[in-house]
Each structure stands twice: as structure tokens, then as C-alpha cells.
Amino acid sequence: MKWITREHVHVDRVACPWLISRFVDPEAEFLFVPPEQVEVIAKKEGAIPYDIPNAELGHHDGECSFDAIVRKYHLDDEALLDLATIVRAADTDSFDLAPESIGLEAVSSGATMITKDDHETIEKSMYIYESLYAYCRLRKLKEEHRARLDQMSRPERRSFLREELLKKGKDK
């Protein structure tokens, strides 16, 4: 399936391709075009528009496009919902929602300055979003296993958490 949005991607328009490729459409193809051409090219190409004004998969009621995709495709993974908060906070400059959002916004701004185009920005940023997702999953694991972790040495904790993260990752 083809997906389309405005060119000159930033936080939300980088996070959405990661989300779509990882959880919705592994064969997704992304188009980045001037804002005034999105609707015309979307119809011509049969592409799904996201992160444009008035799109179903756009900003609504203080939430961003990432949130809209999570909701539409019934993605209810708790760590993914935490990541959605970080993305929303970074994309809307609501940094008080998630302290990690300040770093995400900074890295996203820098990424657009060192890549040649939107496709390269997306490609190089996939690792960032995969890492943030792992971080959110790790937080959940730490909460879930708090008592057990308190009984372990630091190397044992790291080994246990890594094993659990990788084991649960195979289920995704």
C-alpha cells in the first residue's frame, strides 16, 4: 500500500512510517510531496494520506497522526501507547507530557539537517523509533518485575531484562 504526506518530515511524519511499517503494513511505500499536492497525488496513486489537515490519520483534539494510526488500527500495546505520548509531546511542543520528548524533538530536528531527503530521514530514523519503543517496553518490564529485579545484581538485571525484552519482542 502507498501512504502519502507532506514533504520535509519532522517528528510525527517520521514516527508514522515507523509505526506503519512495524505494525500495520510491512510493505508500505511512502510518498512525500508538497502540501498542496497531497490530495491530488493521493487520489492518483491510491495512497492513504496522513498528517495533513482534515485527514482521518491527522491531528485531532490535541493528538497527532501517530495517535490516529494507533487508534484506527487498534494497536493497544502499552509500550506503544507510551511511545505515542512521547511522539505527541515532541510533535506538539507539549514537553511536559513526556520528558523524553525534548530529546526526540532535538534528534528529529538534527536528522533533517544531515540527510539528503525525506526518504533518507525516515530510513536513518527507524533505529531511533525502534529504540524508543524498546525503552518503553523496558520500562513496563521493570515495573512488572520490580520485586525480582531488586534481588539481582546490576549485570543480572541487565541480562534478565534483555532476555525478557527479546523474548517478548518475538511475539510482536
GUDOLO-128437 format. One record per residue (C-alpha): x, y, z. Coordinates in steps of 0.2 Angstrom, whole numbers, padded with zeros to 4 digits, always signed. Each point is the difference from the previous one (the first is absolute). Last residue first. Layout:
<recs>
XYZ
...
</recs>
This chain:
<recs>
+0026-0044+0090
+0002-0016+0010
+0019-0001-0004
+0002+0016+0009
-0006-0008+0016
+0015-0012+0000
+0012+0014-0005
-0007+0012+0014
+0000-0015+0013
+0018-0004-0005
+0006+0018+0001
-0009+0002+0017
+0008-0015+0007
+0018+0004-0006
-0001+0018+0006
-0007-0005+0017
+0014-0014+0002
+0013+0013-0005
-0007+0012+0013
-0001-0013+0014
-0017-0008+0003
-0013+0000+0014
-0007+0017-0004
-0004-0007-0018
-0011-0013+0008
-0011+0013+0009
-0001+0012-0015
-0004-0013-0013
-0016+0008-0008
+0007+0018+0003
+0016-0004-0008
-0008-0009-0014
-0011+0015-0003
+0015+0011-0001
+0009-0012-0012
-0015+0001-0012
+0001+0019+0000
+0019-0001-0003
-0002-0013-0014
-0013+0012-0008
+0013+0014+0002
+0013-0011-0009
-0011-0005-0014
-0005+0018-0002
+0019+0005-0001
+0005-0014-0011
-0014+0005-0013
+0008+0017+0000
+0013-0004-0013
-0013-0006-0013
-0012+0013+0004
+0012+0014-0002
+0007-0008-0016
-0017-0001-0008
-0003+0019+0005
+0015+0006-0009
+0019+0002+0001
+0002-0003+0018
+0010+0011+0013
-0012+0014+0003
-0015-0011+0001
+0008-0011+0013
+0004+0015+0011
-0018+0005+0002
-0005-0018+0004
+0014-0002+0013
-0005+0016+0009
-0019-0004-0001
+0004-0018+0007
+0011+0007+0014
-0014+0012+0006
-0013-0014-0002
+0009-0011+0013
-0007+0011+0014
-0018-0005-0005
-0016+0010+0002
+0010+0016+0006
+0008+0001-0017
-0016+0006-0008
+0009+0006-0016
-0013-0008-0011
+0011-0012-0009
+0011-0004+0015
-0015-0003+0012
-0010-0010-0013
+0016-0011-0003
+0003-0003+0018
-0019-0004+0003
+0000-0012-0014
+0015-0008+0007
-0010-0004+0016
-0014-0007-0011
+0013-0011-0009
+0006-0006+0017
-0018-0004+0005
-0003-0010-0016
-0018+0005-0005
+0002+0002-0019
-0018+0000-0006
+0004+0005-0018
-0010+0016+0001
+0006+0005+0017
+0018-0003-0002
-0001+0009-0017
-0009+0015+0008
+0013+0001+0014
+0014+0001-0012
-0009+0013-0010
+0000+0012+0015
-0011+0003+0015
-0007+0016+0006
-0018-0003-0005
+0005-0006-0017
+0016+0000-0010
+0000-0011-0015
-0004-0018-0006
-0018+0004-0004
+0007+0015-0010
-0007+0017+0003
+0017+0008-0001
+0015-0011-0005
+0008-0013+0011
-0005-0015-0010
-0007-0003-0017
-0003-0018-0006
+0006-0002-0018
-0010-0005-0015
+0013+0007-0011
-0011+0013-0009
-0011+0003+0015
+0015+0003+0012
+0009+0010-0014
-0015+0012+0000
-0002+0001+0019
+0019+0002+0003
+0004+0013-0013
-0003+0016+0010
+0011-0007+0014
+0015-0003-0011
+0003-0018-0001
+0007-0015+0010
-0005-0017-0006
+0002-0015+0011
-0001-0019-0005
-0006-0012+0013
+0005-0018-0002
+0000-0003+0019
-0018+0007+0001
-0007+0003+0017
+0011-0004+0015
+0018+0004-0005
-0001+0008-0017
-0015+0011+0006
+0008+0005+0017
+0017+0004-0008
-0009+0009-0014
-0010+0010+0013
+0015+0005+0011
+0008+0009-0014
-0015+0011-0005
-0003+0002+0019
+0017+0007+0004
+0005+0009-0016
-0002-0003-0018
+0004+0013-0014
-0013-0006-0012
-0018-0002+0004
-0008-0017+0001
-0004-0015-0010
-0002-0019+0004
+0001-0013-0014
-0006-0018+0003
</recs>
